[in-house]
Amino acid sequence: MGTMYTDPTNSLQKHAFWAAFSVSQGLFLAPFYFYNPAILARAGLYTLGTVGSLSYIAATAKTDQYLYLGGPLLAGLTVIILSGLAPIVLPVTAVRTLALTDAISIYGGIAIFGGYVLYDTQKIMQRARLGYRDAVAESLSLELDAINLFIRFVIMLTGGQRRK
């Protein structure tokens, strides 16, 4: 929030907030260090391919068609959040339902955050055309989309390894 509400001309404070945000994200992602490096590499490549290709699609679109995805993406994100909270309220004996909510959280999350990459890329381009130039604040939305995609790819790949 500090980077979003700091004046773009105050670059020292803006970059300090961005550094604090990056450190907190690094601490949050640190437990992934204990995962299999091959899985992390594959998840990183999947994330790179997904974010890169969807950003290219959004950047080369002839119209601002992906800016209208904001409402449906928010509704989908609500479903993803509720499916992530389902194990708190559902009994342990509802194994099939919990497996379904887990699949919704993983695969639906990949679809929703892929849509957010399209939306955020076009939002950045729209603001740049209007003269709003704040690279730090604009980059945070795409960074969070990429982190969420990476986490879901890691969960997907580790879940596939457990079934074998």
N, C-alpha and C positions, 0 to 999 in steps of 0.2 A: 504494500500500500504506500510505503514511503517513496518508492520510485515513481509511482503513478501521480502522486500529488505534489512532487517537488518540481519547481519551475525548471524547464529545460535549460535555461541559461546558467543555473547553479549546478555546473557539472560535477564539482567535487562532492557535494552532498548526494547528488543523484547516483554517482558511481559508488559512493560509500554504502548507500542502501542496496544497490545492486550486488556489491561484494558480500554484504551480510546475507542477502537472499541466496546467493550462490553457495555460501558456506553452509547455510541451513539445509539446502537441498543436498549438498554433498554428505552431510551427516545423516540425512534421511535415507540416502541411497547406499550408505556404507555397508549395511548388512549384505548387500548383493555381492560383496567381496568374497563371501564364503560359498557362493554358488559355483557350479561347474563352469570353468572359463569358456568351454565350447558352447554352452548354452547362452552365456552372456554375449559371446561374439555373434552368434546367430541372431539373437534378439536385437543386437546393435545394428546388424546389417538389415534386418527386416524393418527396423525403425528408420534407418537412413533411407532405404528405398521407398518406404511409405511416405515419409515427410517430404522427401525430395520430389517424388513424382506428383503427389497431390499439390504441392506448392507450385510446381511447374504448370499443372493443369489450371490452377486458379489464376496464376499470373498471366497465362496466355489466353484466357477466356475472352471472347469478344465483348461480352456484356458483364455486368455486375450480378450475374444470376446467383452466385453463391452467398451474396449478402442477405438474401431472403431466407437462409437456412437457420437464422438465429433462434427463432421461436421453436421450430421442431427439434433443434439440437438441445435446447434447454429442457424440453419435455423428455427427450431421450436420456439426458443426463440425470433427470429426476428418477427415471425408471432404473438406471444403473445404480444410483445411490441407494434406492429402496431395496434392490436385489442384493446389494452388499450388506444391508442391515438385516436381511431376512433371517440369518442364523441366530440373531439375538432373540427373535420372537417365536420362531418355529421350533417345535420339539426335535430332539435328536433323532427320534424314530421316523421322521418325515424325510427319509434318505433321498427319495426320488425328487421331491420338491426342492431340497437343498442342492442337489446336483443340477437341477434346472436353473435355480437362481444363480448358482456359480457359473454356469455356462452363459447366462444372460450378462452377468457382470464382466466376464472375460471377453466373449466374442462381440457382445453388444457394445462394450467399452471400446473395442478396436474400431468398430464402425462409427461410433459417436465421435471419438477423438480424431478419426480420419476426416469426418465432416467438419470438425472444428479447425483442422489444418486448412481446409478449403476456405472456411469462413474467415479465419483470422488473417490469412494471406490477402484475401480481397479487401478486408477491412484496413489493413496496413497500406495497401495500394490506394484505396479511396482517400484515406487521410493524407497521404503524400500528395495526391492531386489537389487536395484542398489547402495545401501549404503547411500542414501540421508535421513538424519534423522533430521527433523525439525518439531516437533509435533505441534507447535503453528501455523505455516503457513499452514500445511496440514489440521488442524482441521477447519480452517476458511471456506473452501469450503463446507464441510459437514454441518457446522453450518448455512451458508447462504441458502443451499438447504432446511434444516429443517425449517428455518424461513419462506421461501417462501411457502413451503407446508402448514405450520400452517396458514399463512394469507389466503391462498386460501380455506382451509377447513373452517375457520371462515366465510369467505364471502359466501361460499356455504351453510353453516348451517343457517346463518342469512337470506339469501335469501329464503330458504325453509320455514322459520318461518313466513316471511312476507306474503307469499301466502296463509297461512291458515286463 
